[in-house]
C-alpha cells in the first residue's frame, strides 16, 4: 500500500485527519502510516484509533502507534 511518513513531534491533528480519511481511500490496500520520530501526542492518537475500531474500522497496528495500516474501501 502507499506509505505516508509523518513526524510525531507536530500536532496530532494531522495524523488524526489522515487516520479518519484513510478508510475511505478507493484502493483496497489502503494506506500505511509510519511515524518517523517520537509520537508526542500518543494518548490522543490512541483514543482516535480505539474510537475508529469501536465504529468497525479495521486499523492494523504493525508497531504500536508508530506503524499502522488502514485498509481502504471501508465505511
Backbone as CSV, one residue per row, in Angstrom:
resi,resn,N_x,N_y,N_z,CA_x,CA_y,CA_z,C_x,C_y,C_z
1,UNK,0.822,-1.206,0.000,0.000,0.000,0.000,0.858,1.259,0.000
2,UNK,0.299,2.364,-0.447,1.030,3.632,-0.374,1.400,3.942,1.077
3,UNK,2.582,4.497,1.264,3.059,4.784,2.617,3.197,6.289,2.816
4,UNK,2.717,6.746,3.964,2.839,8.144,4.359,3.721,8.186,5.596
5,UNK,4.721,9.043,5.574,5.582,9.209,6.738,5.329,10.586,7.327
6,UNK,5.097,10.613,8.640,4.821,11.857,9.350,5.752,11.988,10.540
7,UNK,5.996,13.204,10.929,6.713,13.459,12.166,5.726,13.376,13.323
8,UNK,6.117,12.704,14.379,5.271,12.611,15.559,5.411,13.803,16.481
9,UNK,6.320,14.721,16.140,6.565,15.860,17.022,5.636,17.035,16.737
10,UNK,4.848,16.959,15.664,3.901,18.037,15.363,2.540,17.664,15.940
11,UNK,1.587,18.522,15.776,0.244,18.313,16.310,-0.339,16.977,15.855
12,UNK,-1.041,16.316,16.742,-1.676,15.037,16.405,-2.846,15.229,15.450
13,UNK,-3.255,16.461,15.222,-4.399,16.716,14.351,-4.133,16.275,12.918
14,UNK,-2.897,16.386,12.439,-2.558,15.926,11.092,-2.724,14.414,10.993
15,UNK,-2.196,13.709,11.971,-2.290,12.256,11.986,-3.738,11.812,12.157
16,UNK,-4.481,12.473,13.013,-5.886,12.135,13.227,-6.686,12.312,11.934
17,UNK,-6.449,13.395,11.217,-7.148,13.621,9.953,-6.826,12.532,8.949
18,UNK,-5.567,12.148,8.876,-5.154,11.081,7.963,-5.782,9.745,8.357
19,UNK,-5.806,9.459,9.653,-6.422,8.223,10.134,-7.902,8.161,9.777
20,UNK,-8.590,9.269,9.896,-10.030,9.275,9.622,-10.334,9.218,8.126
21,UNK,-9.434,9.729,7.303,-9.653,9.706,5.856,-9.200,8.390,5.223
22,UNK,-8.218,7.727,5.819,-7.627,6.524,5.229,-8.629,5.417,4.903
23,UNK,-9.596,5.098,5.762,-10.530,4.011,5.441,-11.392,4.304,4.216
24,UNK,-11.494,5.556,3.833,-12.317,5.937,2.690,-11.547,5.905,1.380
25,UNK,-10.245,5.558,1.442,-9.458,5.515,0.208,-10.046,4.470,-0.737
26,UNK,-9.902,4.714,-2.019,-10.554,3.857,-3.015,-9.819,2.538,-3.238
27,UNK,-8.538,2.487,-2.954,-7.787,1.245,-3.126,-7.978,0.324,-1.934
28,UNK,-8.215,-0.958,-2.198,-8.445,-1.918,-1.119,-7.225,-2.066,-0.218
29,UNK,-6.014,-1.839,-0.767,-4.810,-1.989,0.058,-4.694,-0.898,1.098
30,UNK,-5.386,0.212,0.897,-5.421,1.266,1.900,-4.156,2.083,1.967
31,UNK,-3.842,2.522,3.170,-2.708,3.415,3.399,-1.906,2.903,4.596
32,UNK,-0.602,3.014,4.492,0.290,2.663,5.590,0.879,3.957,6.140
33,UNK,0.825,4.118,7.455,1.311,5.331,8.104,2.499,4.974,8.988
34,UNK,3.589,5.695,8.802,4.796,5.482,9.599,5.154,6.799,10.283
35,UNK,5.330,6.746,11.587,5.763,7.917,12.355,7.283,7.864,12.437
36,UNK,7.938,8.928,11.943,9.394,8.932,11.806,10.144,9.151,13.109
37,UNK,9.519,9.782,14.072,10.218,10.084,15.320,9.245,9.910,16.480
38,UNK,9.560,10.464,17.615,8.726,10.269,18.804,7.326,10.847,18.623
39,UNK,6.336,10.046,18.969,4.943,10.472,18.897,4.580,11.147,20.212
40,UNK,4.531,12.479,20.197,4.328,13.215,21.447,2.872,13.223,21.906
41,UNK,1.943,13.054,20.998,0.515,13.086,21.354,-0.086,11.685,21.341
42,UNK,0.658,10.733,21.849,0.234,9.334,21.803,-1.158,9.087,22.399
43,UNK,-1.523,9.681,23.535,-2.861,9.420,24.090,-4.000,9.825,23.144
44,UNK,-3.827,10.937,22.422,-4.877,11.380,21.500,-4.975,10.465,20.283
45,UNK,-3.838,10.014,19.785,-3.833,9.111,18.637,-4.421,7.765,19.052
46,UNK,-4.065,7.295,20.221,-4.612,6.031,20.735,-6.133,6.123,20.862
47,UNK,-6.618,7.242,21.366,-8.055,7.446,21.515,-8.744,7.432,20.144
48,UNK,-8.123,8.054,19.150,-8.687,8.076,17.799,-8.765,6.669,17.222
49,UNK,-7.690,5.899,17.346,-7.659,4.535,16.814,-8.719,3.668,17.496
50,UNK,-8.824,3.765,18.804,-9.818,2.962,19.527,-11.242,3.346,19.143
51,UNK,-11.482,4.618,18.937,-12.811,5.063,18.522,-13.129,4.552,17.118
52,UNK,-12.154,4.603,16.234,-12.353,4.077,14.877,-12.690,2.587,14.931
53,UNK,-11.941,1.847,15.740,-12.189,0.407,15.868,-13.568,0.142,16.466
54,UNK,-13.982,0.944,17.408,-15.303,0.789,18.019,-16.413,0.954,16.974
55,UNK,-16.167,1.798,15.978,-17.135,2.011,14.910,-16.955,1.025,13.751
56,UNK,-16.088,0.031,13.941,-15.956,-1.041,12.957,-14.894,-0.834,11.895
57,UNK,-14.048,0.169,12.054,-12.977,0.407,11.088,-11.782,-0.468,11.464
58,UNK,-11.237,-1.167,10.465,-10.061,-2.001,10.710,-8.809,-1.130,10.687
59,UNK,-8.067,-1.152,11.768,-6.795,-0.452,11.878,-5.781,-1.488,12.340
60,UNK,-4.790,-1.760,11.508,-3.769,-2.745,11.848,-2.571,-2.033,12.460
61,UNK,-2.262,-2.379,13.698,-1.107,-1.797,14.376,0.077,-2.715,14.140
62,UNK,1.023,-2.278,13.316,2.170,-3.107,12.950,3.321,-2.927,13.925
63,UNK,3.432,-1.754,14.503,4.463,-1.469,15.502,3.884,-0.422,16.446
64,UNK,2.852,-0.824,17.144,2.172,0.119,18.022,1.585,1.266,17.215
65,UNK,1.692,2.465,17.743,1.143,3.634,17.062,2.167,4.308,16.157
66,UNK,3.307,3.668,15.945,4.313,4.266,15.066,4.294,3.676,13.665
67,UNK,3.541,2.604,13.459,3.431,1.998,12.133,2.066,1.335,12.046
68,UNK,1.200,1.888,11.217,-0.183,1.403,11.112,-0.560,1.214,9.654
69,UNK,-1.451,0.272,9.412,-2.013,0.078,8.076,-3.523,0.116,8.200
70,UNK,-4.151,0.928,7.366,-5.607,1.056,7.368,-6.101,0.658,5.985
71,UNK,-6.756,-0.500,5.874,-7.287,-0.912,4.578,-8.313,0.099,4.067
72,UNK,-8.392,0.233,2.750,-9.330,1.161,2.139,-10.694,0.542,1.926
73,UNK,-11.572,1.295,1.318,-12.928,0.884,0.964,-13.748,0.452,2.172
74,UNK,-13.527,1.132,3.298,-14.311,0.856,4.498,-15.341,1.983,4.674
75,UNK,-16.447,1.645,5.306,-17.466,2.655,5.564,-17.801,2.682,7.042
